[in-house]
Amino acid sequence: MSISDRYRQLASDIQAYYEEMKDVAPSDEGAELRMIGKAALELKELQDSVGEIPRIRLESQLTPVLLKAHSHLDRARLLLDEQGDEDRAAEVWELEQKIYRLLNDL
């Protein structure tokens, strides 16, 4: 799977997780949900155009976006940990790991 395809899949996964979390607690939009939403928005900006980025520039253009999204997810995970919601924190950690793997392959 190409870097572009993996990026699109990652953006879709994080957006789907955000929608799932929103459905579980729609009236209780806490800071952790906002952070996951911010991560989804960061990745969505390049989701459609990532395939048009020349391979030589992928690293320089994707790395800052991926690091910002990771930072938002990390904050959400820490908030979930503080609230004692280890299951959701573990799910967010899995999303963070996908970002790490993509960054390593860049």
Secondary structure as GFF3:
##gff-version 3
##sequence-region A 1 106
A	DSSP	alpha_helix	3	24	.	.	.	ID=ss1
A	DSSP	alpha_helix	31	47	.	.	.	ID=ss2
A	DSSP	three_ten_helix	50	52	.	.	.	ID=ss3
A	DSSP	alpha_helix	55	82	.	.	.	ID=ss4
A	DSSP	alpha_helix	86	105	.	.	.	ID=ss5
###
